[in-house]
Every structure is written in C-alpha cells, then in structure tokens.
Amino acid sequence: MALAEEALRKQLGKYKFRDLTIEELKNVNKTYPNFTFSMNTYSNSYNIPIRLWILDSHPFAPPICFLKPTANMGISVGKHVDAHGRIYLPYLQNWSHPKSTVIGLIKEMIAKFEEELPLYSLSSSDAARQSELLSYIAKITEGETGMKSKSKIGRDKNQGCFNKITVVGAGDLGIACVLAIAAKGAADKVVLLDLSEGAAKGGTMDLEIFTLPNVEISKDFSASADSKVVVLTVNSLGNAQTYLDVVQSNVDLFRGVIPAISHYSQNTVLLVASHPVEVMTYVSWKLSAFPKSRVIGVGANLDTERFQFILTNLLKEEVLAKDAWIIGEQGEDKVPSWTSGNSVANQTEAMTACNSRDKVANRAMEVLKGKGQRSWSVGLSVADLTDSILKDKRKVHSVSTLAKGCCNINSEVFLSLPCILGTSGVIEMVKLEEDPLVREKLQSSAGSIHDLQQQLKLISIET
C-alpha cells in the first residue's frame, strides 16, 4: 500500500488538498477492498449537432441557427431553444459587425449548452415519433430554395389573397398595434414577433391567456413569411448615455432584424414605428434594399388626422381641413402645410385668405400640442395605415418617405409628406402648395437628420 500511496501522491500532485483526498481514498479502500482507482482527465464536453445558415446579408445579419438532432435525440425546450430546434442566444440578438463573429457565436453556444443541455437521448419508442419532427426541421432548414418553395406553397394554398401582417416587437406599442389591427379586421392573420431574450414574457402572456382569433405569437422569424405588411415597433433597451448612443443601439438591433424579415417576406411593405422614425425608416430602407416605395414610416399620420379633426370639429373649418397636412419631422419640428389653395380674384384677397388660414392653423396647432403619442394612439394610426395598404384604398396619408428631390432637398432622408398608399406602398407623392417658410423648415429638418445619419456606424449605407 505504501508504493501505491506514493504513486497516488504523484498522480494527485496538482490537487489543492492532496493529503485530505488521499486519506479519503484510503478509507474507501479499507471499506471496499475491491474498489480500484485510476487517473484520467474529466471533460463534460458533448457532441451537439447544429446547423448554421449564413444569410446573403452576412456579416451584418446574424446566422440562423438550428439544432440538428439525430433520430435518437430529443430537443429540450428551454430559454435558448424552441420546440423546432431554433436557437436563441444573446449573442444573436446583439449581433453587430465587426464585433460579432461566427467563432464568437460558437463559443457562446458551447458555454450556454454546457449550462443547459439542449438535447437528450430518446428511448426506442420515442425515437419513432422524433422522425416527424426531424422531417419538419429538414424542411425549414433546406436553405433559400426550400424556403421559397414553402412560401410558394403557402401562397397557392391561400390563392394569393391571404392578408398577413407581422408586428415586430412585443412591447406596449407592438401589442397596441396587434390589438388595433385585429380590431380593424383588414388582416386574415396577425403575427406578433416577440424578440425578447429566451422565454421572457411581458404582455404576450396576456395575449396567450386571452387568445384572439387569427393572432399568432412567435419568436421565430420564419413565422413572418409572406407578410403583406411588416410593422416595426422594436426599440433597443440598452444602457445608452447620449441620444446618438440610443439611436446607434436601435441601428445595431435593426441589423439583425431587417435582413431576416426581408428574407422571409421579399415583397412586403415595411412600416416603421420605431424611434426616431425618420432615421429608422432610412436604416430599414438601406438594410432591406427594398424600393423606396415599399419602406415607409408612420411619420405624421396621427398628427395629421388629429389636425384635420380639430379643424373640422372644434374650429368648424371643414373646407380647410380637407387640404390640411402635418409634414416634416415627427415631434416639435413638424409643420402644417396645404395641398391646394383657394381661388381668389386678386393678390390682396389671396393675402387676406392666407393670413386667415394661418391664424386658424396656429389655433389648431396649439390644441394639437397638448396631445401626446401614447402607444394605443399610435397603434390606431398604424392600423389605419395597414388598412389602406392591404385594401389598396389609394388614400392620402402623411407618412415618412424618401424626401430627396422635394423642396430642394439633396440628401437621402425620410420626412413626412402626403402620399397615396396602396398594396405596393407609396404610389404617388401629393404635391404641396408652394410656401417658402415650409420649404425652409423641411430643409432644416433634412439637414439635422442627415447629420445624425452620418454619425451612425452603419457600414455600406453612407449617403
């Protein structure tokens, strides 16, 4: 035993409490003489099969990640894996080039899956039932060709007239949009895409408890496939210190969202409600590479509807209200404008009519200033816009659209302007009445927005 003990001491040379360990093992040997000891290196490593899909927008968009279980493996649904094997990690949610890499992603997978194994061994009877799930996973991970085929099948099934809307972001605004759109009844299906990390639930839990017809809640971008309209309400909740940092956080978030959304719904209209709406609409346009007509912001639609209501119902100026619009930048820098002027006999009468109109507009603007933009109010405005798009109403709305070329604006910025909306987004911009003061304010807003955009770290979308 002395030789064996000496050998054991050498083998346990790196143990912090070698002598105590040896005494413990000696006692084991006395009680159980047939117990044998050997030295080896312990490793808790597991071979977890995964599949990563690198999108054509890589490295600005994160890979789409799935488990690839064999027939004798079951998926352990948890905060990082759903029932279909889709992988959700903070690293994917916060993906930002060049900081984020595939190697870094794999390292986080190793760390997270060591904490919570995503797979387990199946019994022979369970293995048979696993085959159906594996078949489903294979279909949704066949690559772009398979995804397009799946989309086509979906369209054929619904004979090309299935009106589906996806709302991205499950915060107060996102849920308000879902409720308003569902109440409007224009969509056959509304998908709420919840991007919160893991299995965390906010208001989505209430939507699951009190289920609404034709409303689906999902964490999987593929659930948005073939949406006619995608409403973006998501905002980053990072610890930003400055306004620029806040906007940059949203830009970083959109890098992972927009490419995935545009991948699954290549013909959709993007409707942006995230803040600041002008900048985030611009970011969405650049990241999606969609035509400018199919990327719009909610802009001043809510303010315009309120402005027209105040003129008609409170100030009894129904004739003026028909041509009244709120345009420009959302917030304090918005400005009233008109799409046509009254016909007058001479310049003096024209000046008098203009002064009278301006006084009425100023009164209406004072009333408008007291109205905040609560989530449910914006949700109603979003539902109004989606209704016009899905039903091809050709109705005029003041929405954020590319303003380059309007009012001598030469930069790529989005501002609220009256536009005719239809199934393809902006059909036509309505011409505004010439007004030097309005033009000056729009140019000023365009300049400040462009300056902010130039400071953002968004490679390949510089103007």
C-alpha positions as CSV (number, residue, x, y, z in Angstrom):
1,M,0.0,0.0,0.0
2,A,3.0,2.3,0.6
3,L,4.1,2.1,-3.0
4,A,0.5,2.6,-4.2
5,E,0.1,5.5,-1.8
6,E,3.3,7.1,-3.1
7,A,2.2,6.7,-6.7
8,L,-1.2,8.2,-5.8
9,R,0.6,11.2,-4.3
10,K,2.4,11.8,-7.5
11,Q,-0.7,11.4,-9.6
12,L,-2.6,13.9,-7.3
13,G,0.3,16.3,-7.4
14,K,-1.8,19.2,-8.7
15,Y,-4.7,18.7,-6.3
16,K,-5.1,21.6,-3.9
17,F,-5.9,19.4,-1.0
18,R,-4.0,16.3,-1.9
19,D,-3.4,14.8,1.6
20,L,-7.1,15.1,2.5
21,T,-8.0,13.4,-0.7
22,I,-5.6,10.6,-0.2
23,E,-6.9,9.9,3.3
24,E,-10.5,9.8,2.0
25,L,-9.5,7.3,-0.7
26,K,-7.6,5.2,1.8
27,N,-10.8,4.9,3.9
28,V,-12.7,3.9,0.8
29,N,-10.2,1.2,0.1
30,K,-10.4,-0.1,3.6
31,T,-14.2,-0.3,3.5
32,Y,-14.4,-1.6,-0.1
33,P,-11.1,-3.5,-0.9
34,N,-12.2,-4.4,-4.4
35,F,-12.6,-0.7,-5.3
36,T,-9.9,0.3,-7.8
37,F,-8.5,3.7,-8.6
38,S,-7.2,5.2,-11.8
39,M,-6.3,8.7,-13.1
40,N,-7.8,10.4,-16.1
41,T,-8.9,13.8,-17.3
42,Y,-12.6,14.6,-16.9
43,S,-14.4,16.5,-19.6
44,N,-18.1,17.5,-19.7
45,S,-18.0,18.0,-23.5
46,Y,-20.9,16.9,-25.7
47,N,-21.2,16.5,-29.4
48,I,-24.2,18.6,-30.1
49,P,-25.1,18.7,-33.8
50,I,-26.0,22.2,-35.1
51,R,-26.6,23.8,-38.4
52,L,-25.9,27.5,-39.1
53,W,-27.4,29.3,-42.1
54,I,-25.3,32.3,-43.3
55,L,-27.6,34.8,-45.0
56,D,-26.6,36.8,-48.1
57,S,-26.6,39.9,-45.8
58,H,-23.8,38.4,-43.7
59,P,-21.8,39.7,-41.7
60,F,-24.3,42.4,-40.9
61,A,-27.1,39.9,-40.2
62,P,-26.6,37.0,-37.7
63,P,-26.7,33.4,-38.9
64,I,-30.0,31.5,-38.5
65,C,-29.1,28.6,-36.1
66,F,-30.8,25.3,-35.6
67,L,-30.1,22.1,-33.7
68,K,-29.7,19.1,-35.9
69,P,-30.7,16.2,-33.7
70,T,-30.3,12.6,-34.8
71,A,-33.2,10.1,-34.8
72,N,-32.4,9.1,-31.2
73,M,-32.1,12.6,-29.8
74,G,-34.9,14.8,-28.3
75,I,-35.0,18.6,-28.1
76,S,-35.0,20.0,-24.6
77,V,-37.1,23.2,-25.0
78,G,-35.6,26.0,-22.9
79,K,-34.8,29.6,-22.8
80,H,-32.3,29.2,-25.7
81,V,-34.1,26.6,-27.8
82,D,-37.6,26.3,-29.1
83,A,-39.6,23.2,-29.9
84,H,-38.4,23.3,-33.6
85,G,-34.8,23.4,-32.6
86,R,-34.3,27.1,-33.4
87,I,-31.5,28.5,-31.3
88,Y,-31.9,31.9,-29.5
89,L,-28.9,33.5,-27.8
90,P,-28.0,36.9,-26.5
91,Y,-25.1,36.9,-29.0
92,L,-27.5,36.6,-31.9
93,Q,-29.8,39.2,-30.5
94,N,-27.0,41.7,-30.1
95,W,-25.2,40.8,-33.3
96,S,-23.1,43.7,-34.5
97,H,-20.4,43.7,-37.2
98,P,-17.4,43.6,-36.9
99,K,-17.6,42.8,-33.1
100,S,-19.7,39.7,-33.7
101,T,-18.2,36.7,-35.4
102,V,-19.2,33.1,-36.1
103,I,-16.4,31.9,-33.8
104,G,-17.7,34.1,-31.0
105,L,-21.2,32.7,-31.6
106,I,-19.9,29.1,-31.4
107,K,-18.1,29.9,-28.2
108,E,-21.3,31.2,-26.6
109,M,-23.2,28.2,-27.8
110,I,-20.7,26.0,-26.0
111,A,-20.9,28.0,-22.8
112,K,-24.8,28.1,-22.8
113,F,-25.3,24.5,-23.8
114,E,-22.9,23.4,-21.0
115,E,-25.2,25.1,-18.6
116,E,-28.4,23.7,-20.1
117,L,-28.1,20.7,-22.5
118,P,-30.4,21.3,-25.5
119,L,-30.7,17.6,-26.4
120,Y,-31.4,14.3,-24.6
121,S,-31.4,10.6,-25.5
122,L,-34.7,9.1,-26.6
123,S,-36.0,5.6,-25.9
124,S,-36.6,3.4,-28.9
125,S,-40.4,4.1,-28.8
126,D,-39.8,7.9,-28.7
127,A,-37.3,7.8,-31.5
128,A,-40.0,6.9,-34.0
129,R,-42.0,10.0,-33.0
130,Q,-38.9,12.1,-33.4
131,S,-38.8,11.3,-37.2
132,E,-41.7,13.5,-37.9
133,L,-40.1,16.5,-36.1
134,L,-36.8,15.9,-37.9
135,S,-38.7,15.9,-41.2
136,Y,-40.2,19.3,-40.3
137,I,-36.8,20.7,-39.3
138,A,-35.3,19.5,-42.5
139,K,-37.9,21.4,-44.5
140,I,-37.3,24.7,-42.8
141,T,-33.5,24.4,-43.0
142,E,-33.2,23.4,-46.6
143,G,-31.8,26.7,-47.5
144,E,-33.2,29.6,-49.5
145,T,-34.6,27.4,-52.2
146,G,-36.6,25.3,-49.7
147,M,-37.9,28.5,-48.0
148,K,-39.1,29.9,-51.3
149,S,-40.8,26.7,-52.2
150,K,-42.5,26.7,-48.8
151,S,-43.6,30.3,-49.3
152,K,-45.0,29.4,-52.7
153,I,-47.0,26.6,-51.3
154,G,-48.4,28.9,-48.7
155,R,-49.4,31.4,-51.4
156,D,-51.0,28.7,-53.5
157,K,-52.9,27.4,-50.5
158,N,-54.4,30.8,-49.9
159,Q,-54.9,31.5,-53.6
160,G,-52.7,34.6,-53.4
161,C,-55.2,36.7,-51.4
162,F,-54.1,35.9,-47.8
163,N,-53.6,39.2,-46.0
164,K,-51.0,38.6,-43.3
165,I,-49.4,41.3,-41.1
166,T,-46.4,40.8,-38.9
167,V,-45.7,43.2,-36.0
168,V,-42.1,43.0,-34.8
169,G,-41.6,43.8,-31.1
170,A,-43.8,42.7,-28.2
171,G,-43.6,45.9,-26.1
172,D,-46.5,48.2,-25.3
173,L,-46.5,49.7,-28.8
174,G,-46.3,46.3,-30.5
175,I,-49.2,44.9,-28.6
176,A,-51.2,48.0,-29.2
177,C,-50.6,47.6,-32.9
178,V,-51.7,44.0,-32.8
179,L,-54.9,44.8,-30.9
180,A,-55.8,47.7,-33.2
181,I,-55.1,45.8,-36.4
182,A,-57.1,42.8,-35.2
183,A,-60.0,45.2,-34.3
184,K,-59.8,46.8,-37.8
185,G,-60.4,43.4,-39.3
186,A,-58.4,44.0,-42.5
187,A,-55.9,41.2,-42.0
188,D,-56.6,37.5,-42.2
189,K,-53.7,36.8,-39.8
190,V,-51.6,38.9,-37.4
191,V,-48.2,37.6,-36.2
192,L,-46.6,39.2,-33.2
193,L,-42.9,38.5,-33.3
194,D,-41.5,38.6,-29.8
195,L,-37.8,39.3,-29.8
196,S,-37.3,39.4,-26.1
197,E,-34.5,37.1,-24.9
198,G,-35.2,33.5,-24.1
199,A,-38.6,32.6,-22.7
200,A,-39.2,36.0,-21.0
201,K,-42.8,37.2,-21.4
202,G,-44.4,40.6,-21.0
203,G,-47.8,41.4,-22.4
204,T,-47.6,38.4,-24.7
205,M,-48.5,36.2,-21.8
206,D,-51.9,38.0,-21.6
207,L,-52.4,37.6,-25.3
208,E,-51.7,33.8,-24.9
209,I,-54.2,33.6,-22.0
210,F,-57.0,35.7,-23.6
211,T,-56.5,34.3,-27.2
212,L,-57.6,36.4,-30.1
213,P,-58.8,34.9,-33.4
214,N,-56.1,35.0,-36.2
215,V,-53.4,36.3,-33.8
216,E,-50.2,34.2,-33.5
217,I,-47.3,34.9,-31.2
218,S,-43.8,33.6,-32.2
219,K,-40.1,34.1,-31.6
220,D,-39.2,32.7,-35.0
221,F,-38.6,35.0,-37.9
222,S,-39.9,32.3,-40.3
223,A,-43.4,32.9,-38.8
224,S,-43.4,36.2,-40.6
225,A,-43.0,34.6,-44.0
226,D,-45.1,36.1,-46.9
227,S,-46.4,39.0,-44.8
228,K,-48.1,41.8,-46.9
229,V,-47.0,44.4,-44.3
230,V,-44.4,44.2,-41.6
231,V,-44.7,46.8,-38.8
232,L,-41.5,47.5,-36.9
233,T,-42.1,48.7,-33.3
234,V,-39.0,47.3,-31.7
235,N,-36.6,49.6,-29.8
236,S,-33.3,48.8,-28.1
237,L,-33.4,48.9,-24.3
238,G,-29.6,49.3,-23.8
239,N,-27.8,51.5,-21.4
240,A,-27.1,54.3,-23.8
241,Q,-25.8,57.6,-22.4
242,T,-26.4,60.0,-25.2
243,Y,-29.1,60.5,-27.9
244,L,-26.6,59.3,-30.5
245,D,-25.9,56.1,-28.5
246,V,-29.7,55.5,-28.2
247,V,-30.1,55.7,-32.0
248,Q,-27.0,53.6,-32.6
249,S,-28.4,50.9,-30.3
250,N,-31.5,50.8,-32.4
251,V,-29.4,50.7,-35.6
252,D,-27.5,47.7,-34.2
253,L,-30.8,46.0,-33.3
254,F,-32.1,46.6,-36.8
255,R,-29.0,45.0,-38.4
256,G,-30.3,41.6,-37.1
257,V,-34.0,42.2,-37.7
258,I,-34.3,43.8,-41.2
259,P,-32.3,41.2,-43.2
260,A,-34.2,38.3,-41.6
261,I,-37.6,40.0,-42.2
262,S,-36.8,40.9,-45.8
263,H,-35.5,37.3,-46.4
264,Y,-38.8,35.7,-45.4
265,S,-41.1,38.4,-46.9
266,Q,-39.4,39.7,-50.0
267,N,-42.4,41.6,-51.4
268,T,-43.7,43.1,-48.1
269,V,-44.2,46.7,-47.3
270,L,-42.1,47.8,-44.3
271,L,-44.0,50.2,-41.9
272,V,-41.6,51.7,-39.4
273,A,-42.8,52.9,-36.0
274,S,-39.5,52.6,-34.1
275,H,-37.8,55.8,-32.9
276,P,-36.6,58.1,-34.3
277,V,-38.9,57.1,-37.1
278,E,-37.2,59.1,-39.9
279,V,-33.8,57.6,-39.2
280,M,-35.0,54.1,-38.6
281,T,-37.0,54.2,-41.8
282,Y,-33.9,55.2,-43.6
283,V,-32.0,52.4,-41.9
284,S,-34.7,49.9,-42.9
285,W,-34.6,51.0,-46.5
286,K,-30.8,50.6,-46.7
287,L,-30.7,47.2,-44.9
288,S,-33.6,45.7,-46.8
289,A,-32.5,47.0,-50.3
290,F,-36.3,47.4,-51.0
291,P,-37.6,50.0,-53.4
292,K,-38.2,53.3,-51.6
293,S,-41.9,52.9,-52.2
294,R,-42.1,49.8,-50.0
295,V,-40.4,51.3,-47.0
296,I,-42.4,54.0,-45.1
297,G,-42.5,55.4,-41.6
298,V,-45.7,56.1,-39.6
299,G,-44.5,59.7,-39.6
300,A,-47.1,62.4,-39.0
301,N,-50.2,60.3,-39.9
302,L,-51.5,60.5,-36.4
303,D,-50.8,64.3,-36.1
304,T,-52.5,64.9,-39.5
305,E,-55.6,63.0,-38.6
306,R,-55.8,65.0,-35.3
307,F,-55.1,68.3,-37.1
308,Q,-57.9,67.7,-39.6
309,F,-60.3,66.6,-36.8
310,I,-59.5,69.8,-34.8
311,L,-60.1,72.0,-37.8
312,T,-63.4,70.3,-38.7
313,N,-65.0,69.6,-35.3
314,L,-63.5,72.2,-32.9
315,L,-62.9,75.1,-35.2
316,K,-65.6,74.4,-37.7
317,E,-63.3,74.8,-40.7
318,E,-64.3,71.8,-42.7
319,V,-63.2,73.2,-46.1
320,L,-59.7,74.0,-44.8
321,A,-59.4,70.6,-43.2
322,K,-59.7,68.7,-46.5
323,D,-56.4,70.2,-47.7
324,A,-54.5,70.4,-44.3
325,W,-51.5,68.2,-43.5
326,I,-48.8,67.9,-40.9
327,I,-45.5,67.2,-42.6
328,G,-41.8,67.2,-41.9
329,E,-40.1,65.7,-38.9
330,Q,-42.0,63.9,-36.2
331,G,-42.0,65.9,-32.9
332,E,-41.7,69.6,-32.2
333,D,-40.3,70.4,-35.7
334,K,-43.5,69.3,-37.5
335,V,-45.1,71.9,-39.7
336,P,-48.7,72.4,-41.1
337,S,-49.0,72.6,-44.9
338,W,-51.6,72.6,-47.6
339,T,-52.1,70.6,-50.8
340,S,-54.1,73.3,-52.6
341,G,-55.0,77.0,-52.2
342,N,-58.3,78.8,-52.6
343,S,-59.0,80.5,-55.9
344,V,-59.1,84.3,-55.4
345,A,-59.6,87.2,-57.7
346,N,-56.5,89.2,-56.8
347,Q,-53.3,89.3,-54.8
348,T,-54.9,91.3,-52.0
349,E,-57.6,88.8,-51.5
350,A,-55.1,85.9,-51.7
351,M,-53.0,87.6,-48.9
352,T,-56.1,88.0,-46.7
353,A,-57.2,84.4,-47.2
354,C,-53.7,83.2,-46.5
355,N,-53.4,85.2,-43.2
356,S,-56.9,84.0,-42.1
357,R,-55.9,80.4,-42.8
358,D,-52.6,80.7,-40.9
359,K,-54.4,82.1,-37.9
360,V,-56.8,79.1,-37.9
361,A,-53.8,76.7,-38.4
362,N,-52.0,78.3,-35.4
363,R,-55.0,77.8,-33.2
364,A,-55.3,74.1,-34.3
365,M,-51.6,73.6,-33.7
366,E,-51.9,74.9,-30.1
367,V,-54.6,72.3,-29.5
368,L,-52.5,69.6,-31.1
369,K,-49.5,70.3,-28.9
370,G,-51.4,69.1,-25.9
371,K,-51.9,65.7,-27.4
372,G,-49.3,63.1,-26.6
373,Q,-48.5,60.0,-28.6
374,R,-49.5,57.1,-26.4
375,S,-49.0,53.5,-27.6
376,W,-52.6,52.9,-28.2
377,S,-52.9,56.1,-30.2
378,V,-50.0,55.1,-32.4
379,G,-51.5,51.6,-32.7
380,L,-54.7,53.0,-34.1
381,S,-52.7,55.1,-36.6
382,V,-50.7,52.0,-37.7
383,A,-54.0,50.0,-38.1
384,D,-55.3,52.9,-40.3
385,L,-52.2,52.8,-42.5
386,T,-52.2,49.0,-42.8
387,D,-55.9,49.1,-43.8
388,S,-55.1,51.5,-46.6
389,I,-52.3,49.3,-47.8
390,L,-54.0,45.9,-47.7
391,K,-57.2,47.2,-49.2
392,D,-55.4,49.2,-51.8
393,K,-57.6,52.2,-50.9
394,R,-55.4,54.8,-52.6
395,K,-56.0,57.1,-49.7
396,V,-53.6,60.0,-48.9
397,H,-51.6,59.8,-45.7
398,S,-48.8,61.9,-44.3
399,V,-46.1,59.2,-43.9
400,S,-42.3,59.2,-43.8
401,T,-41.0,58.7,-47.3
402,L,-37.8,59.5,-49.1
403,A,-37.8,63.3,-49.5
404,K,-34.8,63.6,-51.8
405,G,-35.8,65.9,-54.7
406,C,-38.6,67.6,-52.7
407,C,-38.2,71.2,-51.7
408,N,-34.6,71.2,-53.0
409,I,-33.5,68.5,-50.5
410,N,-30.5,66.8,-52.0
411,S,-29.7,64.2,-49.2
412,E,-31.2,60.8,-48.7
413,V,-33.5,61.5,-45.7
414,F,-37.1,60.4,-44.9
415,L,-39.6,63.1,-43.9
416,S,-43.4,63.0,-43.6
417,L,-45.2,64.1,-46.8
418,P,-48.7,63.4,-48.1
419,C,-48.6,60.2,-50.1
420,I,-51.2,58.0,-51.8
421,L,-50.9,54.5,-50.4
422,G,-51.8,51.1,-51.9
423,T,-50.7,47.5,-51.9
424,S,-47.2,48.4,-53.1
425,G,-46.7,51.1,-50.5
426,V,-46.3,54.7,-51.8
427,I,-47.9,55.0,-55.2
428,E,-47.5,58.8,-55.6
429,M,-46.5,61.8,-53.5
430,V,-49.1,64.5,-53.5
431,K,-47.8,68.0,-54.5
432,L,-47.8,70.6,-51.7
433,E,-48.7,74.3,-52.1
434,E,-45.6,76.4,-52.5
435,D,-44.6,78.1,-49.3
436,P,-41.0,79.4,-48.6
437,L,-41.4,79.1,-44.9
438,V,-42.4,75.4,-45.1
439,R,-39.6,74.7,-47.6
440,E,-37.1,76.3,-45.2
441,K,-38.3,74.2,-42.3
442,L,-38.2,71.0,-44.3
443,Q,-34.7,71.7,-45.4
444,S,-33.6,72.4,-41.9
445,S,-35.1,69.1,-40.7
446,A,-33.4,67.3,-43.6
447,G,-30.1,68.8,-42.7
448,S,-30.2,67.8,-39.0
449,I,-31.4,64.3,-39.8
450,H,-28.7,63.8,-42.4
451,D,-26.0,65.0,-40.0
452,L,-27.2,62.4,-37.4
453,Q,-27.2,59.6,-40.1
454,Q,-23.6,60.5,-41.0
455,Q,-22.6,59.8,-37.4
456,L,-24.1,56.4,-37.2
457,K,-21.9,53.3,-37.6
458,L,-23.8,51.5,-40.4
459,I,-21.3,50.3,-43.0
460,S,-22.4,50.3,-46.6
461,I,-25.3,52.7,-46.2
462,E,-23.5,56.0,-46.2
463,T,-25.1,58.6,-48.4
